């Protein structure tokens, strides 16, 4: 088929770029030993399912293959693969029975496509179109159910980790919920596309362009963000292991003249309480059985800083040690910031620059 006969346009090019980036990410993960970990595998499988799903419809749209050409139901693999990734990322054990259930729709759909392809039951073209439309609705419904199931797991995970535990690390889940929001938008677009095609009784795939472009964005978001967050989380586990080992088994001895502030300071430092990103005056006051106002006055008087600045100085001192430590030279700034007790990259950078007049990157490089 001559190239000028192909139905190629700007939308196809955008979609093709998204497909290509999914494949590139896959090669990077499988070929780079630094990224070859179980969670990343399923992250890539998710992206490849999205990419292959877009690719086969793109080939039909540009008239490179016929619509009746056998199609693999990759849309039934996308959410199950992401489901496994989320479970590994959040360290949640998945029952084998649940995995069988979430992958069953793909196997059933594959069998259905084989039956349709070889016309085993001699369906009419109109009947086949109706069956394929019904299957598409089922795929949409299945995707929505999987999104709800994953959100349920995320919310349960967050609920079970409301309190700080030095021996455990709470994974960042905001980006997961953002990815699922894009997934919801995809499903909404999908509904309108299916309804539009049924209403017009046409096979014009151009109505799928917005849906495919959203999927292209989703491929980039899931893989790029997922690999970064997984890397940060793994580095945080390594840092936390060293942190726990470095905690003194006994507190520093206090002299008779030591006041309440010294006891509070020693406890916060020795027990690494400042690593809790949600540490507050209320938590410390409760620990020492004193009022919040009294605690605030004690800290302000003895440190000449507010409680927030006092805690941030301890966190920054912790991060400064790691930033200049050769053992952590390959660790990301984000991982060090989180493991110093900050709850976001921006808060870490702001507090660090306020204290040192340098960015963490500049401090690490000695500039």
N, C-alpha and C positions, 0 to 999 in steps of 0.2 A: 504494500500500500504506500503510495507516494506521500511525502511529508505534508504537501499542500492540502491533501484530502483530510488530514487529521483536524478534529474539532478542538483546536488549541487556543486558549485565551488567557488573559491575565489572571483569572481566578484559578485556572488549572496550574499556572506557574507557582502561585502562592501555595497551593495545596501540595504541589510536588516538592517544594522546598521543605515543607513540614514533614513529608514522608522521608525525604533524604536525611533530615536531621535525626529522625528516629533511628535510621539505620546506622548513621555515624556514631551516635551515642552508644548503640549496641556494640559496634566494633571496638570503641574506646574501652568500654567496661570489660569485654571478654579478652582483650589483648593486653590490657594494663593490669599487672599483678596487684597494684595498689587498690584497685577497685573491685577485684574479684572476691566478693563476699556474698553470702546467700541473699541478703536483702536487696542488694543491687541487681542480682540476677533477675529477681521477680519484678523489679522496677523496669528493667530493660524489656522483659517479656511483655509487660503492660504496654510499653511504648511501641514495641514491634507489632503487637496485636492491633493497636490503633493505626500504625503506619500501613500494615498489610491490608487492613480493612479499607482505608482510604485508597490504597494503590489499586486494588482490584476494581473499585467503582470508578476511579479515575481512568483506567484503561478502557472501561466500557464507554465513559463519557466522551473520550477523544476518538472513539471508533477504532481502537486498536484491537479490541476483541468484541465478540458479540455478547449481548445481554444474556443469552441462554447458555453461555459458557459456564462450566461448573465453578461455583463460588464457595470458598470455605467460610463458614460463619464465624469470622474472627470477632464479631461484635459480642459473642457470648463468652469470649475469653478475656476481654478487657478487664471487667470488674473482678472476676475471680483471681486473676493475677495480682491486681492491686490489693485485693483483700488479703492475700498471703503476705505481700510486702508489708502491709500495715501491721499484721500480726507479728512479723519478725522484728520490725522497727520498734514496736511497743513492747516487745518481749512477752507476747501473749501466746500461750499454747493453743493450737487449733485441733479440735477433735477430727479424727479421720472421717467420721460420719458426715461432718459439716462440709469437709472438702469434697466428698463424693457428691453431696447435694449441689454445691455451687458449680461443679464442673459437668453435672448431668445434662443441663440444657444445651451445652455445646455438643455433646455426643449425640443427643437426640436430634438436634438441628442438622448435624452432619449426616446422619442416617436419612433424614427427611430430604436433604439436598441430593443425596445419591439416588433416592427413589424418584425425585423430580427429574434429575438429569437423564436417567435412563428410562424414564416414563414407564416404570414397572407396572403401574396400575392404569396406564392409558388415560391420564387426565387430559381434558381439553385445555386449550390455551387460556381460556377465560377462568377455568377452575384453578389452573396453576397460578395465575395472577392473584386470585383471591387468597389462595393458600399462602403465597409468599407475602402478601400484605398482612395476613393474620400473623404470620411468623414474625414480621417486623414489629407489630404491636406487642407481641409476646417478648421480643428482645428488649423493647423499650420498658415494658413493665418489669422485666427481670433486672435491668440496669438500675431502675429506681429502687427496687427492693434491696439490691446490693449496696447502694449508697446509704440507705436507711440503716442497714445492718452495720456498715463500717462506722457511720456516725455514732451509732449506739455503743460500739466498742470503744470509740474515742472518748465519748462522754463518761463511760464507766471507768476508763483508765484515768481520766482527769479527776474523777470523784474519789478514786482509791488512793490518789497521791496528793491530797490537799495539804498534808503536813510534811515538813522537811525531814528528810532522813539522810544522814551523811553516807550511809552504806548503799543508798539507792539514788538513781538519777532520773528525774522526770524529763522524758523526751519532749521536744517542742512539737506541739500538735496544731498550732495555728495554720501553718502552711498546708497541712493535710486537709483541714476544713476549707481552706481557700480553694484547693484543687477540687474538692467535692462540690463546692459552689459552682465552679466552672462546669463540672459534670451535670449539675442540675440545669444550668442554662443550656447545655447540650441537649438534654432530654426535652426541655421546653421547645427548643428549635425543631427537634425531631418530630414532636407531635404535630406542629404546624405543617411540616414538610409532608408527612404522611397524609394528613387531611387534605392538603392542597392537591396532591397527586391523585387521590381518590376522587375528589370533586371534579377534576378536569379530565379524568380517564386518559392521562398522557404518560409517556415514559420519558419525559424530558428531565434529565438528571440535573439540570442547571439549578433547580429549586433546592438541591442538596448543597450548593456551594457554601452558604453561610454555616451550615452544620459541619462541613468538612474543614472549613477554615478554623472554626472553634476547636475542632479536634486537633488541628495542627498546632494551635496555641497550647492545648492541653499536653501534647507530646513534649513540647519544650519545657513547660512548667513542671510537669511530673518528674522528668528525668533530671533536668538541670538542678532544680531545687531539692529533689529527693537525694541525689548523690551528695550534694553539699551538706544537707542536714544529717545524713547518715554518717558522713565523714566526721562532722563536728561531734556527733553523739559518741562515736567510737573513741575519738580523742579524749572526750570528757571522761569516759570510763577509765582510760589509761591514767589520766591526771588524777582522778579521784582515788584510784588505787594507791598512787604515791602519796596523796594527801593523807589518807587514812593511816598509812604506815608511819607518817611523820608526826602524828599526834602524840604528845607526851603521855605516858601512862599515869603520871601523877602531876598534880598542879604545882606551880611554883610556890615555894613556901612564903607565907606572908608574915611580916614582922608585926609586933604589937602596935606599931604606929600606923600601919596600913589602914586606910579608911575604906568606906564602901565602894568608892570609885575603883580603887585598885583591885578589889575582889571582883567587881563587875568586869573590869577590863581583862583581868587574867582569865576569867571564865569564858568570855567571848573569844579571846585569842586561843586559849588552850583547847577549847572544845570546838573551835572552828565554827562558831555560831554565825559569824558574819558571812559564811558561804550560803546561808539561806537567803535567797533573793526576796523572800517575803518577811524577813526579820523586821520586827516593829518594836516600838516602845512598850506596847501592851504585852508582847511575848516576854520581853526581858523583865518587865515589872512583875509579871505573874511568876516568873522563875525565882525572883528574889523576894517575893511577897511584900512589895512596896507599891505605893501609888505611882501612877504614870507621871503626875506632875512633879513628885519628889525625885524620881529617876531622871527626868529631864533636867531638873535644876542641878543635880549632882554631876551629870555629864557636861552640861554647859559650863559650870564653875571650874571643873578640873581639867577639861580638855580645850576650853575656849572655842568649842565647836558645837553645832547642833547635833542631835542624835544621828541624822542622816549623813552629815559630813564626817562625823566620827567613824561611823561604820564604813563609809566609802573610802576613807583613808586606809583602813585595815585591808579592804578589798584591793585597793590600788597597790599597796605594799606587797600583797600576795601575788598580784599579776606582774609586778616589776621583777620579782624574783624569777618567775617563770619565763618572762620575755628575754632575760639575759642568760638564762640557763641553757647551755648547748644541748641538753637532753630534750628540750622542747623546741628546738629550732625549726622543725618541720611541722609543728602544730599551728593551726590557724589562730588568728587573733580572736575570732569569735569563740572558739573552744576555751581559750585562756580566760576571756572575759566572763563567760558563763560560769566557769569553774572557780572564778574569783568571787562569785556571789552576785554579779549583775544579771538582771533579767532580760536585757536586750543589748544588742551591739551599739545602738545609738547612746544609751545611758552610760555604757562603759567608756565610749570615746569622749563624751561630754565631761564625765567626772575625771577621767584620766588627764585630759588637757587642762582642766581647771586646777588640778593638783600639781601637775608637772610642767605645764605650758608646752607640752609636746603631745603628739598623737602616739598611740601605742606602737605603730609601725616605725615612727621616727625614733622612739626610745629604743626599740629593739635593734635598729640599725646603727645606733650611736650618733645620730645626727642632731 
